[in-house]
Amino acid sequence: MHLELQKVNLKLKSHEENLELLIKERTSQLTIIDDFQTQFIVQTDPFEMYDRLRDDLLSLTGSSIGFIGEVLEQEDGSPMLKIYSLSNIAWDKATNELYNTYQ
C-alpha cells in the first residue's frame, strides 16, 4: 500500500510540474500577444514592430532564425510572399549588403 501511495504522489508531482510549465508557456504567449497589440497601436514603423515580434517568437520557440511574412495573390493569381521581418543570416560581406539592401 505504501509503494502504491508513493507512485500516486510521483504521478501527481509530475502532473503538477507539467501544469506549471504549461501555465508558464501560456503566460509567455499572452505577454507576446499583448505586447504586439500595444506595438500595433503605438508603433509608427511597422517593420520595427514585426522585428520585435519575430525576436519574441524566436525566444519563445528557442529558434535562432525566422521570418514573418504574408502570402499574397498576384494579379495573375500566383502566390507571392511578402516579408515583414527576416533574421539576418548573412555569412559574408556580400550577403550582408544584400540583406541591408532589402531591410
N, CA, C and O of each residue as an XYZ file, in Angstrom:
412
protein
N       0.810     -1.193      0.000
C       0.000      0.000      0.000
C       0.859      1.265      0.000
O       0.548      2.232     -0.696
N       1.931      1.254      0.776
C       2.822      2.418      0.853
C       3.480      2.695     -0.506
O       3.623      3.850     -0.906
N       3.876      1.631     -1.208
C       4.501      1.771     -2.526
C       3.515      2.374     -3.528
O       3.888      3.218     -4.342
N       2.267      1.940     -3.465
C       1.227      2.480     -4.351
C       1.019      3.971     -4.098
O       0.836      4.740     -5.042
N       1.047      4.375     -2.855
C       0.871      5.773     -2.484
C       2.037      6.612     -3.007
O       1.839      7.741     -3.456
N       3.240      6.067     -2.948
C       4.412      6.767     -3.488
C       4.273      6.961     -4.999
O       4.593      8.028     -5.521
N       3.800      5.938     -5.693
C       3.608      6.033     -7.136
C       2.576      7.113     -7.480
O       2.774      7.892     -8.413
N       1.490      7.154     -6.730
C       0.451      8.159     -6.954
C       1.021      9.552     -6.706
O       0.759     10.476     -7.477
N       1.797      9.707     -5.636
C       2.406     11.002     -5.329
C       3.374     11.439     -6.421
O       3.412     12.618     -6.773
N       4.157     10.507     -6.963
C       5.081     10.832     -8.056
C       4.316     11.277     -9.300
O       4.710     12.232     -9.969
N       3.224     10.582     -9.604
C       2.420     10.963    -10.763
C       1.808     12.344    -10.562
O       1.789     13.157    -11.486
N       1.307     12.609     -9.359
C       0.730     13.920     -9.075
C       1.773     15.016     -9.198
O       1.496     16.084     -9.746
N       2.973     14.755     -8.689
C       4.047     15.745     -8.778
C       4.403     16.010    -10.239
O       4.623     17.155    -10.636
N       4.458     14.951    -11.027
C       4.762     15.090    -12.452
C       3.682     15.913    -13.156
O       3.995     16.773    -13.979
N       2.429     15.654    -12.839
C       1.329     16.413    -13.439
C       1.387     17.877    -13.012
O       1.152     18.775    -13.821
N       1.700     18.113    -11.738
C       1.814     19.492    -11.256
C       2.933     20.229    -11.994
O       2.762     21.384    -12.383
N       4.067     19.572    -12.188
C       5.181     20.192    -12.903
C       4.803     20.486    -14.347
O       5.147     21.540    -14.882
N       4.094     19.550    -14.980
C       3.649     19.763    -16.363
C       2.673     20.935    -16.445
O       2.747     21.744    -17.370
N       1.760     21.026    -15.479
C       0.808     22.139    -15.466
C       1.521     23.466    -15.239
O       1.182     24.464    -15.876
N       2.495     23.492    -14.350
C       3.255     24.719    -14.108
C       3.989     25.158    -15.365
O       4.018     26.346    -15.685
N       4.584     24.207    -16.080
C       5.275     24.516    -17.329
C       4.296     25.043    -18.377
O       4.593     26.011    -19.078
N       3.147     24.415    -18.480
C       2.128     24.852    -19.430
C       1.647     26.266    -19.097
O       1.483     27.092    -19.995
N       1.423     26.544    -17.827
C       0.995     27.885    -17.415
C       2.070     28.911    -17.757
O       1.761     30.007    -18.225
N       3.318     28.559    -17.525
C       4.422     29.473    -17.841
C       4.478     29.751    -19.349
O       4.656     30.899    -19.757
N       4.328     28.705    -20.182
C       4.347     28.874    -21.631
C       3.179     29.741    -22.099
O       3.359     30.631    -22.930
N       1.988     29.482    -21.568
C       0.808     30.254    -21.967
C       0.949     31.714    -21.539
O       0.557     32.620    -22.274
N       1.507     31.938    -20.359
C       1.718     33.305    -19.895
C       2.679     34.032    -20.822
O       2.463     35.200    -21.145
N       3.743     33.351    -21.255
C       4.690     33.952    -22.203
C       4.005     34.283    -23.522
O       4.231     35.350    -24.092
N       3.179     33.379    -24.003
C       2.461     33.614    -25.256
C       1.528     34.815    -25.139
O       1.479     35.660    -26.033
N       0.790     34.885    -24.033
C      -0.136     36.003    -23.844
C       0.612     37.326    -23.701
O       0.131     38.361    -24.162
N       1.774     37.301    -23.071
C       2.582     38.511    -22.941
C       3.037     38.999    -24.306
O       3.014     40.199    -24.579
N       3.453     38.071    -25.166
C       3.878     38.435    -26.525
C       2.707     39.024    -27.303
O       2.869     40.027    -27.997
N       1.536     38.413    -27.195
C       0.356     38.917    -27.904
C      -0.019     40.310    -27.398
O      -0.311     41.206    -28.191
N      -0.010     40.486    -26.088
C      -0.339     41.788    -25.501
C       0.645     42.861    -25.963
O       0.245     43.967    -26.324
N       1.939     42.522    -25.949
C       2.962     43.461    -26.381
C       2.784     43.816    -27.857
O       2.916     44.979    -28.239
N       2.485     42.815    -28.684
C       2.299     43.068    -30.113
C       1.088     43.972    -30.352
O       1.147     44.879    -31.183
N       0.001     43.732    -29.636
C      -1.181     44.582    -29.790
C      -0.861     46.029    -29.408
O      -1.283     46.966    -30.086
N      -0.123     46.196    -28.334
C       0.265     47.544    -27.917
C       1.137     48.200    -28.977
O       0.920     49.356    -29.340
N       2.132     47.455    -29.474
C       3.011     47.991    -30.507
C       2.240     48.325    -31.781
O       2.542     49.313    -32.450
N       1.254     47.511    -32.113
C       0.444     47.738    -33.306
C      -0.281     49.081    -33.210
O      -0.460     49.770    -34.215
N      -0.693     49.443    -32.007
C      -1.423     50.690    -31.798
C      -0.486     51.897    -31.802
O      -0.805     52.927    -32.395
N       0.668     51.775    -31.143
C       1.514     52.955    -30.927
C       2.719     53.056    -31.871
O       3.280     54.141    -32.026
N       3.117     51.975    -32.488
C       4.332     51.967    -33.300
C       4.092     52.628    -34.654
O       3.109     52.332    -35.334
N       4.994     53.522    -35.037
C       4.869     54.187    -36.334
C       5.624     53.440    -37.427
O       5.330     53.617    -38.610
N       6.585     52.613    -37.051
C       7.369     51.849    -38.022
C       6.956     50.382    -37.956
O       7.342     49.673    -37.026
N       6.163     49.910    -38.946
C       5.680     48.522    -38.877
C       6.804     47.490    -38.927
O       6.675     46.413    -38.345
N       7.897     47.801    -39.610
C       8.984     46.825    -39.698
C       9.667     46.646    -38.345
O      10.095     45.544    -38.001
N       9.767     47.725    -37.586
C      10.324     47.633    -36.232
C       9.400     46.785    -35.348
O       9.864     45.992    -34.528
N       8.115     46.961    -35.527
C       7.127     46.199    -34.769
C       7.251     44.710    -35.093
O       7.247     43.876    -34.187
N       7.360     44.374    -36.371
C       7.476     42.968    -36.762
C       8.824     42.379    -36.348
O       8.895     41.197    -36.010
N       9.887     43.174    -36.368
C      11.182     42.692    -35.892
C      11.105     42.309    -34.413
O      11.641     41.285    -33.989
N      10.428     43.153    -33.649
C      10.285     42.865    -32.215
C       9.462     41.602    -31.997
O       9.812     40.766    -31.164
N       8.366     41.461    -32.746
C       7.538     40.260    -32.646
C       8.345     39.026    -33.027
O       8.276     37.999    -32.353
N       9.116     39.131    -34.119
C       9.942     37.996    -34.547
C      10.917     37.588    -33.446
O      11.062     36.403    -33.146
N      11.581     38.571    -32.848
C      12.531     38.268    -31.775
C      11.843     37.606    -30.588
O      12.381     36.666    -30.002
N      10.649     38.093    -30.231
C       9.898     37.484    -29.124
C       9.515     36.040    -29.442
O       9.630     35.157    -28.592
N       9.061     35.809    -30.670
C       8.668     34.458    -31.068
C       9.868     33.515    -31.141
O       9.762     32.344    -30.777
N      11.009     34.023    -31.612
C      12.209     33.202    -31.643
C      12.613     32.811    -30.231
O      13.002     31.669    -29.985
N      12.523     33.744    -29.318
C      12.848     33.459    -27.922
C      11.882     32.425    -27.345
O      12.298     31.507    -26.639
N      10.611     32.576    -27.644
C       9.597     31.659    -27.129
C       9.802     30.238    -27.647
O       9.646     29.269    -26.904
N      10.154     30.121    -28.928
C      10.287     28.797    -29.544
C      11.687     28.213    -29.413
O      11.890     27.026    -29.669
N      12.658     29.043    -29.015
C      14.036     28.555    -28.920
C      14.711     28.467    -30.276
O      15.753     27.826    -30.411
N      14.129     29.102    -31.277
C      14.708     29.085    -32.623
C      15.766     30.179    -32.736
O      15.750     31.155    -31.986
N      16.680     30.002    -33.681
C      17.736     31.001    -33.856
C      17.471     31.933    -35.040
O      17.987     33.050    -35.069
N      16.684     31.495    -36.006
C      16.367     32.333    -37.160
C      14.888     32.167    -37.513
O      14.256     31.171    -37.161
N      14.355     33.168    -38.216
C      12.971     33.068    -38.638
C      12.559     34.278    -39.444
O      13.353     35.192    -39.669
N      11.317     34.277    -39.873
C      10.781     35.416    -40.609
C       9.286     35.508    -40.350
O       8.644     34.544    -39.934
N       8.754     36.693    -40.606
C       7.313     36.913    -40.564
C       6.928     37.431    -41.934
O       7.519     38.385    -42.439
N       5.948     36.806    -42.524
C       5.524     37.208    -43.852
C       4.066     36.889    -44.088
O       3.375     36.336    -43.233
N       3.626     37.254    -45.268
C       2.238     37.034    -45.663
C       2.223     36.562    -47.108
O       2.906     37.123    -47.964
N       1.444     35.535    -47.366
C       1.287     35.066    -48.740
C       0.169     35.872    -49.376
O      -0.976     35.844    -48.926
N       0.526     36.595    -50.438
C      -0.431     37.416    -51.175
C      -0.663     36.808    -52.545
O       0.116     35.975    -53.008
N      -1.731     37.228    -53.181
C      -2.028     36.750    -54.530
C      -1.704     37.855    -55.520
O      -2.170     38.985    -55.376
N      -0.899     37.521    -56.531
C      -0.567     38.482    -57.576
C      -1.735     38.598    -58.557
O      -2.696     37.830    -58.490
N      -1.638     39.559    -59.458
C      -2.728     39.789    -60.415
C      -3.037     38.549    -61.243
O      -4.192     38.306    -61.594
N      -2.005     37.759    -61.558
C      -2.228     36.565    -62.368
C      -2.688     35.367    -61.538
O      -2.861     34.270    -62.069
N      -2.885     35.580    -60.231
C      -3.366     34.513    -59.360
C      -2.273     33.702    -58.687
O      -2.563     32.879    -57.819
N      -1.036     33.917    -59.067
C       0.054     33.163    -58.450
C       0.405     33.747    -57.079
O       0.240     34.945    -56.844
N       0.891     32.888    -56.177
C       1.210     33.373    -54.833
C       2.522     34.152    -54.792
O       3.436     33.912    -55.581
N       2.588     35.088    -53.851
C       3.790     35.885    -53.649
C       3.978     36.028    -52.141
O       3.013     36.259    -51.412
N       5.207     35.892    -51.677
C       5.491     36.026    -50.253
C       6.024     37.423    -49.979
O       7.056     37.827    -50.514
N       5.303     38.154    -49.137
C       5.751     39.480    -48.710
C       6.349     39.313    -47.314
O       5.673     38.873    -46.384
N       7.626     39.669    -47.181
C       8.345     39.513    -45.917
C       8.262     40.816    -45.130
O       8.555     41.890    -45.655
N       7.860     40.709    -43.873
C       7.808     41.870    -42.985
C       9.011     41.919    -42.047
O       9.444     42.999    -41.646
N       9.547     40.758    -41.699
C      10.695     40.695    -40.805
C      11.488     39.434    -41.114
O      10.923     38.355    -41.291
N      12.807     39.588    -41.175
C      13.681     38.475    -41.552
C      14.943     38.511    -40.709
O      15.571     39.559    -40.558
N      15.310     37.362    -40.162
C      16.571     37.279    -39.414
C      17.739     37.470    -40.371
O      17.707     37.003    -41.510
N      18.762     38.154    -39.900
C      19.966     38.344    -40.709
C      20.831     37.096    -40.589
O      21.407     36.834    -39.534
N      20.920     36.336    -41.657
C      21.751     35.131    -41.658
C      22.926     35.282    -42.632
O      23.463     34.299    -43.143
N      23.308     36.536    -42.871
C      24.418     36.804    -43.793
C      25.699     36.182    -43.253
O      25.986     36.270    -42.059
N      26.469     35.553    -44.140
C      27.704     34.891    -43.722
C      28.957     35.564    -44.271
O      30.077     35.177    -43.936
N      28.760     36.571    -45.114
C      29.919     37.311    -45.612
C      29.466     38.740    -45.961
O      28.290     39.078    -45.822
N      30.406     39.559    -46.410
C      30.107     40.967    -46.689
C      29.049     41.117    -47.780
O      28.155     41.955    -47.664
N      29.143     40.312    -48.836
C      28.207     40.432    -49.961
C      26.775     40.102    -49.531
O      25.840     40.822    -49.882
N      26.604     39.019    -48.776
C      25.246     38.662    -48.353
C      24.730     39.640    -47.295
O      23.527     39.885    -47.212
N      25.635     40.199    -46.487
C      25.209     41.201    -45.517
C      24.742     42.469    -46.231
O      23.768     43.091    -45.809
N      25.428     42.856    -47.310
C      24.996     44.012    -48.091
C      23.653     43.743    -48.757
O      22.809     44.635    -48.835
N      23.452     42.521    -49.235
C      22.174     42.151    -49.852
C      21.060     42.234    -48.796
O      19.983     42.765    -49.068
N      21.321     41.714    -47.607
C      20.340     41.777    -46.521
C      19.990     43.237    -46.213
O      18.815     43.583    -46.084
N      21.011     44.088    -46.096
C      20.795     45.502    -45.777
C      20.036     46.235    -46.890
O      19.292     47.176    -46.614
N      20.222     45.811    -48.140
C      19.524     46.416    -49.266
C      18.019     46.205    -49.144
O      17.236     47.112    -49.426
N      17.620     45.014    -48.728
C      16.192     44.679    -48.654
C      15.613     44.862    -47.266
O      14.436     44.579    -47.039
N      16.412     45.323    -46.359
C      15.967     45.550    -44.974
C      14.963     46.666    -44.918
O      14.474     47.003    -43.840
